[in-house]
């Protein structure tokens, strides 16, 4: 699985010995304060607040 934005591409393929994938929020958001994520046909918004918190809304 690959995530791509204008700044970079992040390979999120898990290592064979790892059951979890860790993605740095800066790699996911890039220079954006909010991104849209489609999951099972639903659209979500991941937003970075002024205080540096992440909020995921439907």
C-alpha positions as CSV (number, residue, x, y, z in Angstrom):
1,X,0.0,0.0,0.0
2,X,1.3,3.4,-0.9
3,X,0.3,6.9,0.2
4,X,1.2,9.7,-2.1
5,X,1.0,13.5,-1.9
6,X,2.8,16.3,-3.8
7,X,5.7,16.3,-1.3
8,X,6.5,12.6,-1.0
9,X,5.5,9.0,-1.1
10,X,5.2,6.8,2.0
11,X,5.5,3.0,1.8
12,X,3.2,1.6,4.5
13,X,3.8,-2.1,3.7
14,X,4.3,-3.7,7.0
15,X,7.5,-5.7,7.7
16,X,6.9,-9.5,7.6
17,X,7.5,-9.8,11.4
18,X,5.4,-6.8,12.3
19,X,1.6,-6.8,12.7
20,X,1.3,-3.0,13.0
21,X,2.2,-0.2,10.7
22,X,3.4,3.1,12.1
23,X,3.1,6.3,10.0
24,X,4.4,9.6,11.0
25,X,1.6,12.2,11.0
26,X,3.8,14.6,9.1
27,X,4.3,12.0,6.4
28,X,0.6,11.5,6.1
29,X,-0.5,15.1,6.3
30,X,2.5,16.7,4.5
31,X,2.1,20.5,4.6
32,X,-1.7,20.2,4.8
33,X,-3.7,20.8,8.0
34,X,-6.4,18.4,6.9
35,X,-6.8,15.4,4.6
36,X,-9.7,13.3,3.4
37,X,-9.5,9.5,4.0
38,X,-11.9,7.1,2.3
39,X,-12.6,3.9,4.3
40,X,-15.1,1.3,3.2
41,X,-17.0,3.8,1.1
42,X,-17.2,6.4,3.8
43,X,-15.3,9.7,3.7
44,X,-13.5,10.9,6.8
45,X,-11.4,14.0,7.6
46,X,-8.2,13.9,9.6
47,X,-7.4,17.4,10.9
48,X,-4.4,18.8,12.8
49,X,-5.5,21.4,15.4
50,X,-3.6,24.6,16.4
51,X,-2.5,22.7,19.6
52,X,-1.0,19.8,17.5
53,X,-3.8,17.3,18.2
54,X,-5.3,15.0,15.6
55,X,-9.1,14.9,15.1
56,X,-10.7,12.3,12.9
57,X,-14.4,13.1,11.9
58,X,-16.9,11.5,9.6
